[in-house]
Amino acid sequence: MRILRLSSTPHSIAIGVAAGAASSFTPFFGLHIVIAVALAFVFSGNLVAAAITTALANPVTIPMILTASYELGIAILGVESAHAASSADVMRMVEHFDLSALWGPVFKPMLIGSLPLAAAGALISYLAAYHAARIFQKRRRARTKDFGSSS
């Protein structure tokens, strides 16, 4: 509701929501707000809507997002499951902070897999937010008009 109450056009709000949703599907945790606001700025979207929508990536959804991104990336890259990193391998690399070793088996598939998810999330979010904002603003104008004429 906070997003729908913003005083922007439905398109601007929807672009902001789409930017926030898209950034939430990336593996760049800690940078989602920066990415969302930058995308919203570039596409003339509402910056507040972008920042708020990054909450889609939260402790409940992050494991699902990471898993989906990784699995989709593995499928896109055509990596055989025997060559994919096991969770034990990933934990060992993380513990030793071996980012170069993590790139190929983990980060690259996750990044590649996140791109179609981010695009789909942005499209769905844009359409839903645009229609919701348009309906909300139309009803608000009607209530304001009715309230003003009854005085």
RAKA-V102223 format. One line per field, one symbol per residue. ss: DSSP state (A for helix, B for strand, O for the rest). phi: phi as a letter, one per 20 degrees, with the letter a starting at -180 (. if undefined). psi: psi as a letter, one per 40 degrees, with the letter a starting at -180 (. if undefined). A space follows every 10 residues. Layout:
# RAKA-V102223
ss = ???
phi = ???
psi = ???
This chain:
# RAKA-V102223
ss = OOOOOOOOOA AAAAAAAAAA AAAAOOOOOO OAAAAAAAAA AAOOOOAAAA AAAAAAOOOO OAAAAAAAAA AAAAAAAOOO OOOOOOAAAA AAAAAOOOAA AAAAAAAAAA AAAAAAAAAA AAAAAAAAAA AAAAAAAAAA AAAAAAAAAO O
phi = .gffefecfg ffffffffff ffffeeeefn dgffffffff ffelefffff fffffgecgf eggfffffff fffgfffmff gfeffeffff ffffgeleff ffgfecffff ffffffffff fffffgffff ffffffffff ffffffffee f
psi = ddddeigiid dddddddddd ddddeieghe eddddddddd ddefihdddd ddeeedhidd dddddddddd ddddddefhi ddeihidddd dddddefgdd ddddecdddd dddddddddd dddddddddd dddddddddd ddddddddee .
